[in-house]
Amino acid sequence: MKELQGQKTMIEDPNHVSFDVLFNDAFMSKHSTSVKSFEEFLEKGNFQVRSQEDVDNIPDELFDRHVARETDFADWKSMFDTATSEYAGNQ
């Protein structure tokens, strides 16, 4: 997956972080009882994500519902913000 900085937005920044790093297995296991990796999370939602553009093309409402169903977050923004904060705190 391409790297990203900001909510579903690619920005040219040397500090950008990939989804695989933000939503690592430990993060996913901590915040979900049904999935253990971000890849598994996407697969369970039947999302075909191979690039940043694929993520951008997921309707927000659909992604928010999947996040609420599969994690302890209410929506994608909450999940993303928490992952970003936890990542920053570990640096």
Kinemage of the C-alpha trace (Angstrom):
@kinemage 1
@onewidth
@group {chain A} dominant
@subgroup {mainchain}
@vectorlist {calphas} color= white
{ca met a 1} P 0.000 0.000 0.000
{ca lys a 2} L 1.150 3.478 -0.660
{ca glu a 3} L 2.163 5.666 2.223
{ca leu a 4} L -0.092 8.354 3.570
{ca gln a 5} L -0.298 11.326 5.888
{ca gly a 6} L -3.699 12.716 6.845
{ca gln a 7} L -7.142 11.173 6.637
{ca lys a 8} L -7.384 9.339 3.315
{ca thr a 9} L -5.208 12.037 1.721
{ca met a 10} L -1.780 11.652 0.180
{ca ile a 11} L 0.583 14.492 0.948
{ca glu a 12} L 4.184 14.827 -0.195
{ca asp a 13} L 5.882 14.779 3.196
{ca pro a 14} L 9.032 13.001 4.365
{ca asn a 15} L 7.184 12.044 7.574
{ca his a 16} L 4.350 10.142 5.908
{ca val a 17} L 3.589 6.713 7.319
{ca ser a 18} L 2.180 3.655 5.558
{ca phe a 19} L -1.074 1.961 6.562
{ca asp a 20} L 0.937 -1.147 7.403
{ca val a 21} L 2.892 0.830 9.993
{ca leu a 22} L -0.048 2.817 11.401
{ca phe a 23} L -2.408 -0.146 11.533
{ca asn a 24} L 0.133 -2.768 12.526
{ca asp a 25} L -0.947 -6.174 13.828
{ca ala a 26} L -0.609 -5.091 17.475
{ca phe a 27} L -2.881 -2.083 16.875
{ca met a 28} L -5.485 -4.170 15.056
{ca ser a 29} L -5.446 -6.928 17.694
{ca lys a 30} L -5.837 -4.324 20.441
{ca his a 31} L -8.830 -2.630 18.807
{ca ser a 32} L -10.638 -5.575 17.211
{ca thr a 33} L -11.725 -9.007 18.367
{ca ser a 34} L -12.462 -10.261 14.875
{ca val a 35} L -9.394 -9.272 12.817
{ca lys a 36} L -5.692 -9.373 13.588
{ca ser a 37} L -4.259 -7.325 10.708
{ca phe a 38} L -5.226 -4.352 8.554
{ca glu a 39} L -5.128 -6.587 5.492
{ca glu a 40} L -7.582 -8.986 7.137
{ca phe a 41} L -9.765 -6.018 8.123
{ca leu a 42} L -9.919 -4.860 4.491
{ca glu a 43} L -10.542 -8.375 3.186
{ca lys a 44} L -13.382 -8.931 5.662
{ca gly a 45} L -15.043 -5.795 4.318
{ca asn a 46} L -14.539 -7.016 0.733
{ca phe a 47} L -12.423 -3.946 -0.011
{ca gln a 48} L -9.936 -4.365 -2.847
{ca val a 49} L -7.163 -2.026 -1.758
{ca arg a 50} L -3.888 -1.987 -3.633
{ca ser a 51} L -3.169 1.758 -3.651
{ca gln a 52} L -3.994 5.062 -2.005
{ca glu a 53} L -6.487 5.716 -4.794
{ca asp a 54} L -8.363 2.535 -3.829
{ca val a 55} L -8.722 3.811 -0.267
{ca asp a 56} L -9.883 7.204 -1.520
{ca asn a 57} L -12.547 5.498 -3.612
{ca ile a 58} L -14.186 3.691 -0.685
{ca pro a 59} L -17.391 5.573 0.195
{ca asp a 60} L -16.962 7.148 3.646
{ca glu a 61} L -20.291 5.824 4.930
{ca leu a 62} L -19.455 2.265 3.887
{ca phe a 63} L -15.967 2.411 5.421
{ca asp a 64} L -17.304 4.005 8.638
{ca arg a 65} L -19.867 1.189 9.027
{ca his a 66} L -17.163 -1.437 8.539
{ca val a 67} L -14.900 0.272 11.084
{ca ala a 68} L -17.766 0.459 13.614
{ca arg a 69} L -18.656 -3.201 13.039
{ca glu a 70} L -15.131 -4.652 13.168
{ca thr a 71} L -13.294 -2.426 15.665
{ca asp a 72} L -13.927 -0.518 18.866
{ca phe a 73} L -14.000 2.762 16.913
{ca ala a 74} L -17.126 4.631 15.816
{ca asp a 75} L -15.720 5.603 12.410
{ca trp a 76} L -12.657 5.759 10.162
{ca lys a 77} L -11.569 9.192 11.419
{ca ser a 78} L -11.470 7.963 15.029
{ca met a 79} L -9.528 4.864 14.022
{ca phe a 80} L -7.074 6.853 11.904
{ca asp a 81} L -6.579 9.560 14.547
{ca thr a 82} L -5.907 6.986 17.264
{ca ala a 83} L -3.426 5.065 15.098
{ca thr a 84} L -1.648 8.314 14.218
{ca ser a 85} L -1.467 9.371 17.884
{ca glu a 86} L -0.190 5.978 19.008
{ca tyr a 87} L 2.411 5.971 16.249
{ca ala a 88} L 3.587 9.475 17.155
{ca gly a 89} L 3.771 8.523 20.819
{ca asn a 90} L 6.033 5.592 20.011
{ca gln a 91} L 8.529 7.640 18.012
